[in-house]
Amino acid sequence: MLRSLVRSIQNACKLHLNSKAHTAPLLTRTACRALFTQYEYEDNRILKKPAMASARISSHASQIGNETDSDYVPYQANLETGSRISVLIEALRVRFRFTEAEVQRIVSDDQVQRFYRNRFLIQTMDTLIMQGITKHSFVEYPWLLALDQKRLDLKLQLIKTMQMQDINHFVAFLRLTLPRLRKLVSALNAETGELSQKNRVYYISEKLEVRPEIVTKYLSKRLFILEMPYDMFEKNLQHMIHYNVSPINILKDLWAFRYTPKSVELRFERAKRAKKDKIMPWMVRCPEPILQRSLKLSLDELQVLGKFSSVVEYLAHRLDFNVSEAKAIMDRHPQVHTVRVTKIKEVLDYLLNEAKFTRFEIAQVPRILCHSLKTTQKRMEELASYGCRPSTLVILCRSRREYEKFLQQWIEQRGTKQQATAE
């Protein structure tokens, strides 16, 4: 009797599925799986609810039947409800008024992407906020969120032992290992009594007139500056200030501090005598031949300029325009502003004296001043051999492929004309 009851239930299920086949042809395994959800367990008894199951199947089947290819939405892990990255994004927006670009900068950081599943980033963020870390620091250093919590507490305690004005001035040092940070803090604290600024970071900030957080941003990558002998460091810094080296250029190229103050002063003095318009730290550490070539180019430029103070004035003189007109010509192709005046002189000498182009033709195509003089001469000679004198300088500045295409068209047209004349 029990067997007949089971068979009757199975037959009823089969009939039910067959009756629904024409209304739900796309019913998949998910729908079949939904069929068995009609059973609920209560007091260890199986209660059958066919009406509810039928409604679920019909609803699911109608949804599947109405699906189209255009309804497909790509899966994105960061948008999944409850995922840790989405929770982190929400926490960032709640605690600070970050822009979308700032949130993306933080979330896309390599360290954040690596550890957001395994570490308590929100807890770390709250710890840093309680210590006074600001919004700007989180945007500048997104890796702060991925720091190990135990080591972070020890690092913060070390930094607090320094006489600092704001913890955000030294936040870049939190990326150092604990032993390295301990050694650095000891070196900085050792100078507290010798410097009125209390440590070397504030001393550099005051001398260069740059904010302390910008100083530590660059010094955190070149820590030898904070640990080298003070006398050597101080003299080199004074030389750089004396010769008007840009503060940001000093911070970006700190390797010059590793040279003796005497050699630093000598190199800068040579650059000053050559009347270099901008003295750079690389002039201290570059090989001697490179420095000599750079100084020679500067002297050659001064000789070409003569009484003129800028390239714009020189170009205005050569093309017989006023200064504002010459600047407008150069602005049409801004790259001209970066070309050495010695090269501009050579190109103008050739175009005006040998190729016999007018000043207006040159003014229409200022790009020719950036083009290789050797290539320009070669193309002019090749065109002249086929009896072509270009009506514009544009073709001389084109790519090799475009130039060869123009030359081939010219040769074909010329051959056609000669053939027509012969007939």
C-alpha positions as CSV (number, residue, x, y, z in Angstrom):
1,M,0.0,0.0,0.0
2,L,2.8,2.3,0.8
3,R,4.4,1.6,-2.6
4,S,1.2,2.4,-4.4
5,L,1.0,5.7,-2.5
6,V,4.6,6.7,-3.5
7,R,3.9,5.8,-7.2
8,S,0.8,7.9,-7.2
9,I,2.7,10.9,-5.8
10,Q,5.4,10.4,-8.5
11,N,2.9,10.2,-11.3
12,A,1.2,13.3,-10.0
13,C,4.5,15.2,-10.1
14,K,5.1,14.1,-13.7
15,L,1.7,15.1,-14.8
16,H,2.2,18.5,-13.2
17,L,5.4,19.1,-15.0
18,N,4.0,18.1,-18.3
19,S,1.1,20.4,-18.0
20,K,3.4,23.4,-17.4
21,A,5.9,22.6,-20.2
22,H,4.1,24.6,-22.8
23,T,4.0,27.8,-20.6
24,A,7.6,27.6,-19.4
25,P,9.8,26.1,-22.1
26,L,12.9,27.7,-20.6
27,L,12.4,26.2,-17.2
28,T,15.9,25.2,-16.1
29,R,17.5,23.3,-13.3
30,T,16.8,26.3,-11.0
31,A,13.1,25.8,-11.5
32,C,13.4,22.1,-10.8
33,R,15.3,22.9,-7.7
34,A,12.5,25.2,-6.7
35,L,10.1,22.4,-7.0
36,F,11.7,20.6,-4.1
37,T,11.5,23.7,-1.9
38,Q,7.8,23.1,-1.5
39,Y,8.6,20.8,1.4
40,E,9.0,22.2,4.8
41,Y,10.0,20.4,7.9
42,E,7.9,20.7,11.0
43,D,8.0,18.3,13.9
44,N,9.9,15.9,11.8
45,R,7.0,15.6,9.4
46,I,7.0,16.4,5.7
47,L,4.2,18.8,4.8
48,K,3.4,19.2,1.1
49,K,2.3,22.6,-0.2
50,P,1.7,22.1,-3.9
51,A,-0.1,25.4,-4.4
52,M,2.7,27.5,-3.1
53,A,5.3,25.6,-5.1
54,S,3.3,25.9,-8.3
55,A,3.1,29.7,-7.8
56,R,6.9,29.9,-7.3
57,I,7.6,27.8,-10.4
58,S,5.2,29.8,-12.5
59,S,6.7,33.1,-11.3
60,H,10.3,32.0,-11.8
61,A,9.4,30.5,-15.3
62,S,7.8,33.7,-16.4
63,Q,10.8,35.7,-15.3
64,I,13.1,33.4,-17.2
65,G,10.9,33.5,-20.3
66,N,11.0,37.3,-20.4
67,E,14.8,37.5,-20.2
68,T,16.7,38.9,-23.1
69,D,20.4,39.2,-23.9
70,S,20.2,43.0,-23.2
71,D,19.3,42.3,-19.6
72,Y,22.6,40.8,-18.7
73,V,24.6,42.7,-16.1
74,P,28.3,41.8,-15.5
75,Y,29.2,40.5,-12.1
76,Q,31.2,43.0,-10.0
77,A,32.6,41.8,-6.7
78,N,32.9,45.3,-5.2
79,L,29.1,45.9,-5.6
80,E,28.1,42.6,-3.9
81,T,26.0,43.3,-0.8
82,G,28.0,42.5,2.3
83,S,31.4,42.1,0.6
84,R,34.2,43.6,2.6
85,I,35.3,46.0,-0.1
86,S,31.8,47.5,-0.3
87,V,31.7,47.8,3.5
88,L,35.1,49.6,3.4
89,I,33.8,52.0,0.7
90,E,30.7,52.8,2.8
91,A,32.9,53.3,5.9
92,L,35.1,55.8,3.9
93,R,32.2,57.8,2.8
94,V,30.6,57.9,6.3
95,R,33.8,59.0,8.0
96,F,35.0,61.5,5.4
97,R,33.4,63.4,2.5
98,F,35.6,61.7,-0.1
99,T,34.9,62.3,-3.8
100,E,34.4,59.4,-6.0
101,A,37.9,59.8,-7.4
102,E,39.4,59.8,-3.9
103,V,37.5,56.6,-3.0
104,Q,38.7,54.9,-6.1
105,R,42.3,56.0,-5.4
106,I,42.1,54.4,-1.9
107,V,40.3,51.2,-2.9
108,S,42.5,50.6,-6.0
109,D,45.8,50.8,-4.0
110,D,47.8,47.6,-4.2
111,Q,48.1,47.1,-0.5
112,V,44.4,47.7,0.1
113,Q,43.5,45.2,-2.7
114,R,45.8,42.6,-1.2
115,F,44.7,42.8,2.4
116,Y,41.1,43.9,2.5
117,R,39.9,40.3,2.9
118,N,42.3,39.3,5.7
119,R,42.8,42.4,7.8
120,F,40.4,44.7,9.7
121,L,40.9,47.8,7.6
122,I,38.0,49.7,9.1
123,Q,39.4,49.1,12.6
124,T,42.8,50.3,11.4
125,M,41.2,53.4,9.9
126,D,39.4,54.2,13.1
127,T,42.6,53.8,15.1
128,L,44.4,56.3,12.8
129,I,41.5,58.8,13.0
130,M,41.7,58.7,16.8
131,Q,45.4,59.5,16.6
132,G,44.6,62.6,14.4
133,I,45.3,61.3,10.9
134,T,43.4,63.5,8.5
135,K,41.6,62.9,5.2
136,H,44.5,64.2,3.1
137,S,46.8,61.6,4.6
138,F,44.5,58.7,3.7
139,V,44.2,60.0,0.1
140,E,48.0,60.5,-0.2
141,Y,48.9,57.2,1.5
142,P,46.1,54.6,1.0
143,W,48.3,51.9,2.3
144,L,47.8,53.2,5.8
145,L,44.6,51.1,5.9
146,A,46.4,47.9,5.3
147,L,49.0,48.2,8.1
148,D,49.1,45.5,10.7
149,Q,47.2,46.5,13.8
150,K,49.7,45.3,16.4
151,R,52.8,46.9,14.6
152,L,50.8,50.0,13.9
153,D,50.3,50.7,17.6
154,L,54.0,50.3,18.3
155,K,54.9,52.6,15.4
156,L,52.5,55.3,16.6
157,Q,54.0,55.1,20.1
158,L,57.5,55.6,18.6
159,I,56.5,58.6,16.5
160,K,54.9,60.2,19.5
161,T,58.2,60.2,21.3
162,M,59.4,62.9,18.9
163,Q,58.7,66.6,19.5
164,M,56.3,67.1,16.6
165,Q,53.7,69.6,15.7
166,D,51.3,67.3,13.9
167,I,51.4,63.5,13.5
168,N,50.4,64.0,9.8
169,H,53.8,65.5,9.2
170,F,55.4,62.0,9.9
171,V,52.7,59.7,8.6
172,A,54.9,58.7,5.6
173,F,57.3,56.9,8.1
174,L,54.6,54.4,9.2
175,R,55.4,52.3,6.2
176,L,58.9,51.6,7.6
177,T,59.6,48.3,9.4
178,L,59.5,48.6,13.2
179,P,63.4,48.2,13.6
180,R,64.0,50.8,10.9
181,L,61.6,53.3,12.3
182,R,63.1,52.8,15.8
183,K,66.6,53.6,14.4
184,L,65.3,56.7,12.6
185,V,63.4,58.1,15.5
186,S,66.5,57.7,17.7
187,A,68.5,59.6,15.2
188,L,66.0,62.4,15.0
189,N,65.5,62.6,18.8
190,A,69.3,62.9,19.2
191,E,69.3,66.3,17.5
192,T,66.5,67.8,19.6
193,G,68.8,69.8,21.8
194,E,71.0,71.0,18.9
195,L,68.3,72.3,16.5
196,S,65.8,75.1,17.4
197,Q,63.4,73.3,15.0
198,K,63.7,70.2,17.2
199,N,64.5,67.8,14.3
200,R,66.0,67.7,10.8
201,V,62.6,67.4,9.1
202,Y,61.4,70.8,10.5
203,Y,64.8,72.3,9.8
204,I,64.6,71.4,6.1
205,S,61.0,72.5,6.0
206,E,61.9,75.9,7.3
207,K,65.0,76.4,5.1
208,L,63.2,75.4,1.9
209,E,59.9,76.9,2.9
210,V,58.0,73.7,2.1
211,R,55.4,72.1,4.3
212,P,56.7,69.3,6.6
213,E,54.4,66.6,5.1
214,I,55.8,67.3,1.7
215,V,59.4,67.0,3.1
216,T,58.7,63.6,4.7
217,K,57.0,62.4,1.5
218,Y,60.3,62.6,-0.3
219,L,62.6,61.9,2.6
220,S,60.8,58.7,3.4
221,K,62.3,57.2,0.2
222,R,65.9,58.6,1.0
223,L,66.3,58.1,4.7
224,F,70.1,58.7,4.6
225,I,69.4,62.4,4.6
226,L,68.1,62.2,8.1
227,E,71.0,60.0,9.3
228,M,74.0,61.4,7.5
229,P,76.5,63.7,9.4
230,Y,74.8,67.0,10.2
231,D,77.7,69.2,9.1
232,M,77.9,67.7,5.6
233,F,74.1,67.8,5.2
234,E,73.9,71.4,6.4
235,K,76.7,72.7,4.1
236,N,75.2,71.0,1.0
237,L,71.8,72.4,1.8
238,Q,73.2,75.9,2.1
239,H,75.0,75.6,-1.2
240,M,71.8,74.5,-3.0
241,I,69.9,77.4,-1.4
242,H,72.7,79.9,-2.3
243,Y,72.7,78.8,-6.0
244,N,68.9,79.1,-6.2
245,V,68.2,75.4,-6.8
246,S,64.4,74.9,-6.7
247,P,63.2,73.4,-3.4
248,I,61.1,70.8,-5.2
249,N,64.1,69.8,-7.4
250,I,66.2,69.4,-4.2
251,L,63.6,67.1,-2.7
252,K,63.2,65.1,-5.9
253,D,66.9,64.5,-6.3
254,L,68.5,64.0,-2.9
255,W,71.5,62.0,-4.1
256,A,73.5,65.2,-4.5
257,F,73.8,65.3,-0.7
258,R,76.1,62.3,-0.8
259,Y,78.8,64.3,-2.4
260,T,81.3,66.4,-0.5
261,P,80.3,70.1,0.1
262,K,83.4,71.2,-1.9
263,S,82.5,69.2,-5.0
264,V,78.9,70.4,-4.8
265,E,80.0,74.1,-4.6
266,L,82.5,73.6,-7.5
267,R,79.9,72.1,-9.8
268,F,77.3,74.8,-9.0
269,E,79.8,77.6,-9.5
270,R,80.7,76.2,-13.0
271,A,77.1,76.1,-13.9
272,K,76.6,79.7,-12.7
273,R,79.5,81.0,-14.7
274,A,78.1,79.3,-17.8
275,K,75.0,81.3,-17.1
276,K,72.7,78.3,-16.8
277,D,69.2,79.6,-16.4
278,K,68.3,76.7,-14.1
279,I,70.8,75.0,-11.8
280,M,69.8,71.4,-11.1
281,P,71.0,68.8,-8.5
282,W,71.9,66.3,-11.3
283,M,74.8,68.6,-12.2
284,V,76.5,67.5,-9.1
285,R,76.4,63.8,-9.7
286,C,76.5,63.5,-13.5
287,P,79.8,62.4,-15.3
288,E,82.2,65.2,-16.2
289,P,81.6,64.9,-20.1
290,I,77.9,65.3,-19.6
291,L,78.4,68.4,-17.5
292,Q,80.8,69.9,-20.0
293,R,78.4,69.3,-22.9
294,S,75.6,70.9,-21.0
295,L,77.7,74.0,-20.1
296,K,78.9,74.3,-23.7
297,L,75.3,74.2,-25.0
298,S,74.4,77.0,-22.6
299,L,77.3,79.1,-23.8
300,D,76.4,78.5,-27.4
301,E,72.8,79.6,-26.7
302,L,74.0,82.8,-25.1
303,Q,76.2,83.5,-28.1
304,V,73.3,83.0,-30.5
305,L,70.9,85.1,-28.4
306,G,73.3,88.0,-28.2
307,K,71.4,91.1,-27.1
308,F,68.1,89.3,-27.0
309,S,66.9,87.9,-23.7
310,S,64.6,85.1,-24.9
311,V,64.0,82.8,-27.9
312,V,60.7,84.7,-28.6
313,E,62.6,87.9,-29.1
314,Y,65.2,86.2,-31.3
315,L,62.5,84.6,-33.5
316,A,60.7,87.9,-33.8
317,H,64.0,89.5,-35.0
318,R,64.7,86.8,-37.6
319,L,61.2,86.7,-39.1
320,D,60.6,90.5,-38.8
321,F,57.6,90.3,-36.5
322,N,56.9,92.0,-33.2
323,V,57.3,90.0,-30.0
324,S,53.5,89.3,-29.5
325,E,53.2,88.0,-33.1
326,A,56.2,85.8,-32.6
327,K,54.8,84.4,-29.4
328,A,51.5,83.7,-31.2
329,I,53.4,81.8,-33.9
330,M,55.2,79.6,-31.3
331,D,52.0,79.0,-29.4
332,R,50.5,77.4,-32.5
333,H,52.9,74.6,-31.9
334,P,53.9,74.7,-28.2
335,Q,56.8,72.3,-28.6
336,V,58.7,75.1,-30.3
337,H,59.2,76.7,-26.9
338,T,61.3,73.7,-25.8
339,V,63.7,73.8,-28.8
340,R,67.2,75.2,-28.3
341,V,67.8,78.5,-29.9
342,T,70.9,77.1,-31.6
343,K,68.8,74.6,-33.5
344,I,66.2,77.3,-34.4
345,K,69.1,79.4,-35.8
346,E,70.3,76.5,-38.0
347,V,66.8,75.8,-39.3
348,L,66.1,79.5,-40.1
349,D,69.5,79.9,-41.8
350,Y,68.7,77.0,-44.1
351,L,65.1,77.9,-44.9
352,L,65.6,81.6,-45.4
353,N,69.1,81.6,-47.1
354,E,69.3,78.3,-49.0
355,A,65.7,77.0,-49.5
356,K,64.4,80.5,-50.1
357,F,61.2,80.2,-48.2
358,T,59.6,83.5,-47.0
359,R,59.0,84.5,-43.4
360,F,55.3,84.0,-43.9
361,E,55.7,80.4,-45.1
362,I,57.7,79.7,-42.0
363,A,55.2,81.4,-39.8
364,Q,52.4,79.3,-41.2
365,V,54.2,76.0,-40.3
366,P,56.1,76.7,-37.0
367,R,56.4,72.9,-36.5
368,I,59.3,73.0,-39.1
369,L,61.5,74.6,-36.3
370,C,61.2,71.3,-34.3
371,H,61.9,69.1,-37.3
372,S,65.3,67.5,-37.9
373,L,67.4,69.8,-40.1
374,K,69.1,66.8,-41.6
375,T,65.8,65.3,-42.7
376,T,64.5,68.6,-44.0
377,Q,67.6,69.1,-46.2
378,K,67.4,65.5,-47.5
379,R,63.7,65.9,-48.5
380,M,64.2,69.2,-50.1
381,E,67.1,67.8,-52.3
382,E,65.0,64.8,-53.2
383,L,62.0,66.9,-54.2
384,A,64.2,69.2,-56.2
385,S,65.7,66.3,-58.2
386,Y,62.2,65.6,-59.5
387,G,61.5,69.2,-60.2
388,C,59.2,69.8,-57.2
389,R,59.3,72.9,-55.0
390,P,56.7,72.3,-52.3
391,S,54.2,75.2,-51.9
392,T,54.1,74.6,-48.2
393,L,56.5,73.3,-45.5
394,V,53.8,70.9,-44.2
395,I,55.0,68.1,-46.4
396,L,58.5,68.3,-45.0
397,C,57.2,67.7,-41.5
398,R,55.0,64.7,-42.4
399,S,55.8,61.1,-41.4
400,R,58.0,59.1,-43.7
401,R,55.0,57.1,-45.1
402,E,53.0,60.2,-45.9
403,Y,56.1,61.9,-47.5
404,E,56.8,58.9,-49.7
405,K,53.1,58.8,-50.7
406,F,53.3,62.4,-51.7
407,L,56.5,61.9,-53.6
408,Q,55.1,58.9,-55.5
409,Q,52.0,60.9,-56.5
410,W,54.2,63.8,-57.7
411,I,56.3,61.4,-59.9
412,E,53.2,59.8,-61.4
413,Q,51.6,63.2,-62.2
414,R,54.8,64.5,-63.7
415,G,55.1,61.3,-65.9
416,T,51.5,61.7,-67.1
417,K,52.1,65.4,-68.0
418,Q,55.4,64.5,-69.9
419,Q,53.6,61.8,-71.8
420,A,50.7,64.1,-72.7
421,T,53.2,66.8,-73.9
422,A,55.1,64.2,-76.1
423,E,51.9,63.2,-77.8
